[in-house]
Amino acid sequence: MIETLRLGHDVRFVLVCVGGGAIRIGREIARQHLRYLETVAVNCDSRVQDAEEFDRRVFLGTPSAIDAGTGGSPTAGARLAHAAEPALERIFEGTTFVTILASLGGGTGTGALPFVLDAAARSAEFVSVFAVKPFRAEGERRATAERALGRLHFVDGFIDKRETGRGWLHMLDNETLVPHQGSLPFNRVAHHWAEVVGAYIEHSIVAPIEAVVEARRIERLAESEPVRAPPPQVRDPMPPRVPEPPLTPMPLAPTLDAGIAELTFEVLSPTGGPEMLR
C-alpha cells in the first residue's frame, strides 16, 4: 500500500555521478543534503575512493592498475566498465528513482556511461540522465561527447524506459553558459549545474512523491477513523425568564465581499519537462 511506503527505504532515490567532471558536480549536490537521496561516485581513477562526500564510491579498475585510469580514452573506460558490470548492477539493486549525471568528453564519463545506464535501466523503475557537454573551445572532447550521446540511443533498456515514459535524457551544455561567463567564473560551473540537477531531484522527483504518499496516508487515516456519535447534551434547568429591554435598531454594517485567492502550486514532473535530445 502506497501509504505505508517508507521514503528512502521502500522508495529509494539514487544519484550516480560518472566521471571526474560529474563527480565535481556531485560533490556540490551532496552538500545540499537533499532528503532521502543516496549518492554514488563512479570513476576509473582510484582517487574516487577518497570522495567522502558520497555515500558509495565505485572504482572501475583493478589493484594491479590502480593508478592507470583511462588516460582520457573512452575505449579504456568502456573496457573497465564492462569488466565491472556485476559491481554496477549492485549499485541499482532495489532502487526506484535513479538520476545519472555523466561528464562527457573524457574516458570514464564517455566510455562507462552506456554500461552504467544499461545496469540502471534493468533494475530501477525510473531513470533520468543528465549529460554534461564540454565547451565548444574544447574541440575534440566536444566531438567525443557528441558521439557518446548518439550511442545512448542504442541502450536497449533505456529505450524501453523512454518509450514507456519512465526514462528521460537531458543535456547540460557548457556552451550555453558562455553568454554569462562574466558573472559565472569557470570554477563556478560545477556549482551552477549542481543547482540545476539538485532542483530537478528535489522538485520533480522527491517532493511530488512525498506529497502523494502523505496525501494517501491521510486519506487512509480518515477512512479508518470510526465515526463517533456526539456526546449527549445535558441541559441546565431553565432560569426564570427576565423581560429584556427593547433593542434600539442599529444600522447594518456594510458587507465586505472579500475575494478568495486560490493558490496553486505547479510541480514540474519528469514527464512534463522537455527532453533536450530525441
N, C-alpha and C positions, 0 to 999 in steps of 0.2 A: 504494500500500500504506500502511495506516494507520501502520505502524511507522516509515516514512520521512518522515512529515509533520513539518514544522518549525513549531512553535507560534510565532505572531507573524508568520509569513511565509505558509506554505500555509494555515494556520488562523489567521484574524485575528479579534481581539476589539476591538470599537469601542464607545466610549461617546460619544453625541451629546447635548449639552445645548442645549435650545431655549428661549430667553427669558432675561431678566435673572435671575429667581429661580433658574432651573435652573443658570445659569452660576455663580452664587454657590455652589451645592451642588457643582457640578462642580469648582470650584477646590479644595474640601476633598478630594474624591475623588482629584484629580490629585496631591495631596500625600501620598497613601497609597502611591504608586508601585507599583500593582498589576502583577503580572507580565504581560507581553505586551500590556497594554491601551493602545490608541490613544485619545486624547481629542480631541473636536471641539466647538467652541463655535459656535452659530448664533444670530445676532441681527440685528434691523433697526437697531440702534444702532451707529453707526460705531466707538464705543469698544471694541467686541468685538475689533477688530484689535490692541488693546493687551493682550489677555488672554494673556500669555506663558506661563501655566501649561499651556495647551492645545497639543497638537501641531499642530492646524489651527484656523484661525478663518475663519468664513464670514460676510461682511457681506451681508445681503439688502437691497441698496439700490443707488442709482446715484450717481456722483460729483456730479451736479447737485443731489442731495437728500441729501447726506451727513449733514446734521445734522437732517433732518426726522424720521426714525424713524417710529413708527406713531401717536404721540400717544395711546397706550393703546387704539387701535382694532383689534379683531380683523379687521375688514374690510380695513383697510390692511395688516395683517400678511399676510393671505391673498393679497392682490393682489401684494405684493412677493415672496412665496414662489412664487407661480405664475409670475411673470416669471423667477425664478431656478431653475426646475426643472432645467435642464442642470447647474448647479453642484451642486444637491442630489444628482443622480444620480451625479456623480463621487465624492461622499463615500463611497458604498456599493459602488463597483466592487471586486469581489474580496473582499468581506467575508463572514465566516462567522457569527459571533455578534454581533449588534448590540443594544445597550441604549440606548433613547431615554429621556431624562429631560426632561420639559417642565413648566414652571411655568404654570399656567392662571390666567385672570382678566385678563391684560393683553393687549397687542397681538400680540407675536411668538409667545409660547408657545401662545396660544389660536388665533391665525389661521394660523400656519405649520405647526403640528403635523400636520394631516392630509396636507399635501404632503410633509413630511419622512418621515412614516410610510409613505406610498404609495411613495416612492422606495426606502426601506429594504426594504419587503416584496417589491419586484420584483427586488432584487439579492441581499440577504442570505439565508442559509439559515435562520437562526433570529432572531426579533425579540422582544425584551422591552420593554415600555413602562411607565414609571413616571410617573404624572400627579400633580402636586402641586396640591392644592386649597387655596384661601385659608381663613383663619379665618371663622367664621360672622359675626363682627363686621364683616367687610369688605363685607357686604351685596351690592351689585351685582356686585362682582368674583366672589364665590362663585357667584352665579346665572349669570354668564357662563361660569364653569368647568363648571357642570352641563350647560349647553347644548353646550359643546365636547365633553364626554365622550360625549354622545349621538351626535354626528356621527362619532366614531371607529368606530362600529358600521357605518358605510356606506363605509368604505375597503375596496374590493374585495380588494386584495392582502392586506391584514391579515386579512380574514375568512377567506380561503383558508388563511392561515398558522395561524389558531386552530383551524380545522376539522381540519387535519392534524396538530395537536399540535406546531406549530413557532412558535406565536405566543402571547404572554401579556400581559395587561393588569393592572397593579397600581395601586392608588390610595394616595397618601400624603396623608392628610387632616390638615392642620394642627390641625383642631379636636380631634383625638384627643390632642393634646399639652396641651390646656387643664388637665386634672387635674394635670399635672406642671409647670405654669408656675412654681411656686415654686422648683423645683430646676432648671428649664430656662429661662434668660432668653431673650428674643426673639432676641438676636443669636447664640444657640447653636442655633437651629432648623436652619439650613443644615448645621451640623456634625452634628447628630443624623441628618438624612436622608442625609447623606453616608456615615455609618457603616452605615446600613441598606442603601443601594444598593451600597456597596463590598463589604459582606459577601456580598450576593447574587451579585455578579460573581465574587468570589473562591471561594466555597464551592459555588455552584450551577452555575457555568459553567466557570471556568478549572481548578479543582482536579480535578473529575471527568474532564474531557477530558485533562488532563495525566496522570492515573493510567491511563487507558485506553491512551494512546499508549505510555507507559513499559512497561506490562504486555505489550502486544503486541510491543514491541521485544525485551524479554527472552525472550518465547516464541519469536520468530523466531531469536534468537541460539542458544537451546537446540536448536532444530531443525536449524540449520546446523552446529553443532559436531560434528565427526567423533567417532565412538566409538573410543577408543583402548584397545588391549589393555594390561593391566597389564604392566610390565617383568618379565622372568623373575627369579626369586629365586635367588641363588647362596648355597648353604648352606656354612657353615664345617664342617670335619671335626668329628665329634662328639668331645668330650673324654672321657677315661676316666670311667666312672661312679663317683661317690663316694657311699657309703651315707649317706643322710640320717638325722639323729637323729629319733627318734619325736616326733610332734607332740602337744602337750598340747591336748586338746579345749577350745575356747573357747566360752563361752556366746554364743548368737546375739544380735546386736544387734536391738533392736525395729525393725520396719519403719515408715517414715513414709509414710502414704498422703497425699501432697500433691496436693490438687485443682488442676487447671489452669484458670485463669480465661480464658475465651475473650473476647478483646477485639473488640468490634465497633465500626465507625466508620460512623455514619449520615451520609450526604451528601445534602443537600437538592438535588433536581433541579428544573429549571424546571417539569417536568410534575407534580412532586409537591406544589408549593405551591398553596394555594388562590388562586383568582383573585378579586379583590375585586369585579369587575364581570362580569356575564354578559349 
